[in-house]
Amino acid sequence: MDAAINQQRLIEIPESVIDIDIMMGERTGTGHGVGSAAIRLVADAALSDPSVPFVIAAGLRQGRIPGRAGVRRRPERAMCADGAAPSASAEPMNESNPRFWKVFFEVYEALPRQGPGNRACAVRAISLCHDMPPAPVILDLGCGVGGQTLHLAEITSGPIVAIDRHAPSIERLKATLAERGLSERVQALVGDMAHPAQPPESFDLIWSEGALYNIGIENALRICHELLRPGGYLAFTDAVWRKENPPQEVKASFDLDYPTMGRVDDVLVAIEKCSFELLDHFTLPDEAWWDDFYTPMKLRIETLRSKYAKDDEALALLDQLAQEPEMHHRYSDYYAYEFFVVRRLPNRSMGCARSVNDTL
């Protein structure tokens, strides 16, 4: 049956399209960045050819998931760009449709941030970093359009490097920085957080909201450990399960993009394994989902409904995107975003095993 379905799907692919499938093996082997690294190599090679307009890796996404079901996905995951979350419905969104990404970016690129979080949570996390230098050197990994980057610029006084793979998001952040007179202090770069191209042991604080899972938590912790100065801090958010046996709609959403998502205790085990000291962790409050994320999203979707009033296909895509905040409204007690603040232990070598990304 599966073979017949796959054969049918292959028949439907135009002759000009190349389809690539990756078999990862056991689920315990996923979540370490191997598939993402392989897809990235193929995509980079393909996109070096001017005749290739885009690459879509359906089902294996890599990047920030700005929100659906609370996991920030960057559609760089689909290799169309960087910057959204698991589908809010058990029915998969038609992401192979180029119009999906056009509508998707029209929604998400206009938002103040691409995932849950707010200034109050940033202040709380910073307050846990007790002995940072007066002007700490900060790296924001997976910055998106820079909602949290701007908070960091307000709360701290040191230089900031903000990296995201999605070039349009970086261009928007650069424009915002210029408007606010922050261009000299905040450097916004297009880059890959799996290979951030920054000097080792050069940062006092690494910040990442909802993005580290894309390259595997342990792999991300290893990379951050190498970039932090001894005694430096890492503050990051990650999606976690709060209750057992979530509804199928919720489980399907997260399985699509974050099949290895665990509970808080699972993240704590990875933190200890990777030679970090846990300072504290806390759950993002509900307002961190709604004030700067879901409420602006709903308003943006309604604005686009007017624009596409006579376009049934675009309206259907907007309906799909609108399911995300509705799912959160119904099922938020099953999952959460947790803010973890940890410190690189001074004079202690890295504990995590090195990633396959080092050799790819």
N, C-alpha and C positions, 0 to 999 in steps of 0.2 A: 504493500500500500504506500509506504513512504517513498519507495523507489519510483512508483508511478507518479506520485505528487511532484517529486523532484524533477522527473523527466518532463512533466507538464510545465513546470516553472521554467525549465531550460528552453523548452520550445518557445515560450512566450518572450524570451529575451531576444531583442533585435540582434542581427548579425554583427552590427558595429559595436556591440557591448561585450566586454569580457567579464565573466562571472568567476569569482574566487571564493572557495570554501575552505575553512580551516577546521580541522578536528583537533580539539584540545585534549581529549582523553578524559580522565577522571576529574570530577568537579574540584577535588582537592588540589589539582594542578592549575586551577584558574585563579585569577585575581592577583597575579604576580607581574603583570605587564608583558607577558610573553606574546600573547596574541596581538595586543596593541602595537608592540614593537615590530612584529612581522608585518602587520597591515600598514604601519607607517612607512616601512621600507618600500613596500610595493607601491603605495600611493605616491611617495616622493619620486620614485622612478617614473611612474606613469605621468605625473603632473609636470615632469621636466620636459615632456613632449608638448609643444604648443598646440598640437592638434587634439589633445585630450582636454575637454572642457571641465570635467569634474570626475571625482571618484566617490562612489557610495559603497560603504561597507555595511550592509544591512545586518542588524543583529549583533555586530561587534562594534560598539561605538567607543570613542575614546575622547575624552575631554570633559569640559564642565557641563554638567547637566543643570541648567538653571532651574529647574524646579520641579517638573512634574513629579508628584508624589514626594517631593522634598529632596530629591537627589539632583544636584546641579549637574546637568550634562552640558558639555560644550559640544555643539554639533560638529566640532572638529572630529568628534567621535564618528560622525558619518563621513568624515574626510571632506565634507563640503565646507567645513569651518570648525571653530572652537566655541563653545559657549552654551544644554537644557536638560531634563530628567526622565525617568521611566514613564512610559505611557500610563495615563490615569485610567485606562480601560483595559480589560482583558483582550479586547480586540486591538491588534497592533495598528499603529498609525501607518499610513501608506508613505513611508519615508523614502521609498524609491521614486516617488513622484516629485520631479523637480519643483513643482508648485508648492509642495509641502514646505520645503526649505525657504522659499520666498516668503510665504505667509508666516512661517515660524519666526524668521528673523525680523519681519515687520512687527511682530509682537514683542519678542524678547530684547531686541537691540534698543527699543525705546524705553525700557524699564530702568528705574534708578539702580537696580541690582538684579542679578539673574538667579538668585536663590535666597533662602531665608537668612535673616540676620539683621542686626540694627546697631546703632551707635552705643546704646546702653550695654549690650553684650560685649562689644569691643572694649569699652571702658572697664568692664568687670574683668575681662581676660587680661588686659594690660596691667591692672592693679595687682595681679598675681605674680608679675615679673618684678620682684622687689628690688634687685640690685643691678638693673641695667644701667649703662652709661647715660649721662644727661642727654646726649644726642645719639641714640642707638642707630646703627646701620641696619635697615630692615629690607627683607625680601618678601614680596607678596606673590605667591605662586598661584596661577590660575586666577588672575585679577578680574577678568571680564571687563565690563565698562568702568570698573573702579569704584563702586559704591563703598566698599570697605577700605579701599586705598585712600579715599578722601577722609574717611574717619581716622585712619592712622595718621594722616598728615595733620589733622586737627589735634589729636591727642598727644602726639609725640613731636619731637623737634629735630630728629635726625634725617639723613638722606634715605630715600626709599627707591628700590628697584621693583617695578611691577611687570610681571611677565604673563602673557597669555598667547595662545596659538592663533586665536581668531583675529586677523588683522583689522577688520572693521571695528571691533571693540577697542583695540588699542588706539586706532585713529580717533574714535570718539573720546577716549580718556585723554589723549593728548590735547584735544580741543578744550576739554573741560579744565585741564591743568593750566593751559594758556589763559583762559578766561579768569582763573582764580590766582594767577601770578605764582603758580607752583612749578612751572616747567624746569626751573633750575634745581629744585630740590627733589622732585619726583621724576624718575626716568622710566618711561613706559616702553616696553620692548615686546616685539613679536618673537616668541620663542617657545620651546618645548619644555615643560616642567620636568620631564624625565631626563632631559639633557639641558639644564638651564644655562650652561656655558658661563658660570660665575666662578671666581676663585674659591678654592677650599678654605674653610675656617675664616670667612670674611664677613659674616653677619652676626649681629647680636640678637636678632629676632627674625624668625621666619614665620610668616602668616599665611594661612590658606583656608578659605571658607568653602567647604563642600567640593573640593577638587582632588584631594590626594587619592581618593579611592580609585580614580581612573587609571593609575599606574600600579595599583596594589598598595595597601597600607604599609606593609613591611618594606617593600621596595621604596616607597616614598619616605618612610622614616630613615632608611639608610642614606638616601640622597640628602635629606635635611641634616642628618648627623654630620655628614662630610662638609656641608656648607657652613655649619654653625661653629663659632669659636667655642673652645671649652668653657662650659658654664653658660652658654647661650641658650635662648628660649625658643620653643616651637609652640605656636598656638594654632589649632586647627579644629574645624568642625567635620563631623562625619555622621552619616545617616545610620541609625541603629534601630533594632526591634525593641519595642517596649513590652509586648505581650506575645504569648505563644498562640499559634493557630490563627493567624490573620485571615480575614476573608479572602476568597480566591481572587477577587478583583485587585486587592492590595498586593497580594503575594505575586501575582502575574506581573504587575507593574514593576516591582523591584527586581524580580528574577530576570527581567529583560535586560536591565543595565547593571545590576549589582547583585549577581547571584550569590556572592560570598558575603553579603551583608550579615553582620552578626549582632550581638548584644554589646552593651557597654563593657562587660567583662572580657569579651574577646579582644576589644581594642586595647584594654589595659594589659592583657597578656603580651600583645605585640609591642607595646610601649616598653615594658620591662625587658623583653627579649632583645630589643634594639638599643639597650644601654641608655635609656632616658629615665629620668626621675619624674614621677608624676607629682605635680604641684596641686592640681585640683581639676575637677570637671563639673559641668553643669548643663542642664537641658535648656535649650532655647525656648523662651516663652512663646505663647501663641501670637502675641503682637509682633514678634520677630518674623513671623510668616506673612502677616497681613499688612502691616503698615507700609512697608516699602517694597513689597513683592506682590502678593496676591491681589490686594486692592488696586494698585496701579495696573496689574495685568488684566483684571476684569474690565477696567475702564478702557484700556487700550483695545481689547477685543471688541467692545461695543462700538468704539470709534471706527474700527475696521469693518464692522458689520455694515455701517452706513456707506463706507467707501465701496464695498463689494455687494451692495444690496441686490444687484441683478446677476451676480456671479454665484451660481449654486455650488460649484466645486469649492471656491474659496470659503463660502459660508459653512460648508460641511467640515472643512479643515479647521475653521475657527471654533466650530462646535466641539471638535475633538480636543483642541487645546483648552477649551473652557471646562473640560471635565476635571482637570487637575485640581483647581481650588475646591471644586465640589467634593472630590474624593477626600481631600484633606479635612474638609468640614465634617464629613461623615465618620472618618476612620482615624483621625489623628491620635487617638489613644493607643493605636497599635504600633506607631513608629514615631521617631523624633529625630531631631538633629542635636547632637551632643557636642559641647565645646570642651576640648581637652587642652590643658596648658601643661607643658612638660619642659624639662631642662636637660640639656646635654651634660652628663656627668663629667666633671673635670678629671683629666688624667686617666680616662678609661677608654679602652679600645672599643670599636664598634662590635656589637654582638650579632647583628643580623647577618645571615648568609648573603653573599653578594648575588646580585640579580643577573639574570640572563641578558638584561639590557646592556650590561657591560661588554658583552661579546657580540651583540648584534650591530 
